[in-house]
Amino acid sequence: MLRTSVEDIAQITGVSTSTVRRLCDKGLVEHKKDYKGWRWFPEPKRAVKQVKALLDGEIKIEKTKTV
């Protein structure tokens, strides 16, 4: 079974792999991690939709205060 990787999502959405990783780390894109800590996307269509919505401004990201 093939799994959808960060690289796949980045290529489909036209962003860098760093951007996809950051969005995942912030909890904005649904993903899972395998036993090695690699991110993968059980629902790739949903992940692509989430990334595109974030890029288009449909989902607002709240800024956190730095102390």
Order of alpha helices (4+ residues) and beta strands (2+ residues): beta-alpha-alpha-beta-beta-alpha
